[in-house]
Each structure stands twice: as C-alpha cells, then as structure tokens.
Amino acid sequence: MSLPSFLDRFMRRQALGAARPVRIDNRHIYILPSRQGWGYGLLLVLLLIGSINYDNNPGLLFTFLLAAAGLNALFLTWRNLLGLEVGLLPAAPVFAGQPATLRLRLDGGGRPGIQVQLADQALLLDLGQVPATVALELPTRRRGWLRPGTLILASRHPLGLFQAWSLLELEEPLLVYPRPAGAASRARPQGGGDGSERPGDEEWHGLRDFRPGDPLSHLDWKSLARERGLMTKQFHDPAGEQPHLIDWDRYAPAATERRLQLLTRAVLEAAAGGHPWTLRLPGARLGPDRGRRHRERCLKALALYGLPESPR
C-alpha cells in the first residue's frame, strides 16, 4: 500500500469524481464538540458538582436532562450527514485569470444546515426533498491542470454543540487555457489567407449595404420592401478559402508564456471568423480545420504545451 492511499484511509477521505456520486457513510464522518459544545460540557460538570455538593436532587435532575439533550444533539448532528449523496458535474475549461466554476449535486432528502467548503469559500445550505446544485468558484492563475483539492461537508445542526464533517478528495482536475493577449498585442496570423472573404456564389454568407457596381442579381429586394434600405446578398466559396497559419515562430523572440497568450488570441479570432486555420507548435501541427472541436483541440494544446498531457 502506497503512502498516499494509507493517508487517505487514515484520514477517511473518499474520492469524488464525475463518473459516479458518493454517498457518505458512517465510516467517513468525523464529529467533535464545537466551542459552544465545550462550554456546554463545562456547564454540565459545574452543575453536577454543585448538585452533588449541596445534595440538590432537582439540580441533579436538571443536569441529567441537559446531558440527555446534548447526547441527542450529538446523534442528530451525526445523522444529518449520514447518507448524504454528492455528485460532481462536469466543469468547462476556462482561461487563466477567470474563476473556474465547480458544480456539485447534493441529494439529501431534507437536511438543514449543510455547510459546503472548498478552499476559502463556504456555503450554508438547507437541502429540501429535491436535489440541489451548488456552484463553487476557484481562482485560476496559470495555465494547465488545476486540482480543486479537498471538499469539506459539515453540519452543526440542530443546536451547534457539535460539528460533524466529511472529507471528499476531488479527483477531476480542471483545464485552464492560457490567458489571451490583449487587443493591443494582437498579431495577424500569417499564411494562406489575409482574413478577407473570397466572393463566390456557392454558399449564403449574409447581407451588407448596397455598393455601386453590385450585380442586380445579388440585390435583396425583400429588405427594400421592409424599409430596411437596399441590401446586397453575400456569398462565398468554401472551397476557395485558404486556411490561416497560426505559427509558433511568428511570435519570436517573445517568451514562451507570452507566445502562448498571443497564439491563444489568434486561435480565438480565427474561430470567431469561421475560417479554417492551422496551428503549428514545435513538434505538433493541428489542422487545417474549423469549428468548435478544432478550437478546443488547439486551446488544449496551448494549455498543456511543455506540461504533462495527463493530469495524473
């Protein structure tokens, strides 16, 4: 048995991933008196000593009633976490500097006073009969894989005399893309296209204002009838488009992280324009292609450049 697995068993941590939810059982619940609970226990000791010292039977009865209430609170606090089901929902990648949103699905069947804590963020929830979705935000500072850390579920219900908690180790790391360069630092991708549209009559592309010399066959008479002015239909030939080349060497001699920021900006602009593009990195070439999946592949390659492909 490795040291990390031994420590996880010793700390009674459960692994929580997106594949399956986790149900908290009695082996994974800690419980200790809170600050109020220690004060309550001290009060019981003083009442017991005073009642015995003065042979006060009503005082003894009152002390035992308070002790019974404390023991009942101990059981109810422990039971408030027992059987709580927690699921981790898939998280979308973000750019460095943006908060990453981690969503949890809690199914408790009516549990008041459930505290959800991750890093420096804590939420207090009253769970009803319907499963609830909780969103927690994590700060991101650099590209690559972000490990959320340990999630703490706690409860002090009903009297606040005891605190029960359970530790869940979040297995699924979040992917953080490089921060895009600002507008002032944008550089045009080089290669087989200059970003302009090639006119054609193959595929509908949209409308623009009429310009003298436009062919009459391309005029949009419906726009004129709707009092929107004279407009010209635009077409383009997808087969005539040449893919942009977004090249690593284009941004020399900038530092590595700065190049990645500039390349990220170039990928976002190419994706927004709808044109095919190719991303060339040292030892890798993606494309030519277009669309959402190609955009995500390129951004992932930029996020993990020089880093391990696997988060393990």
Beta strands, then each sheet from edge to edge (+ up, - down):
strand 1: 13-16
strand 2: 22-23
strand 3: 30-33
strand 4: 85-88
strand 5: 94-95
strand 6: 100-107
strand 7: 111-118
strand 8: 121-127
strand 9: 132-138
strand 10: 144-146
strand 11: 150-155
strand 12: 162-170
strand 13: 174-177
strand 14: 190-191
strand 15: 199-209
strand 16: 219-220
strand 17: 231-236
strand 18: 244-247
strand 19: 277-281
strand 20: 284-289
sheet 1: 1+ 12+ 3-
sheet 2: 1+ 12+ 11- 7+ 8-
sheet 3: 2+ 4- 6+ 9-
sheet 4: 5+ 13+ 10-
sheet 5: 14+ 18- 19- 20+
sheet 6: 15+ 17- 16+
end
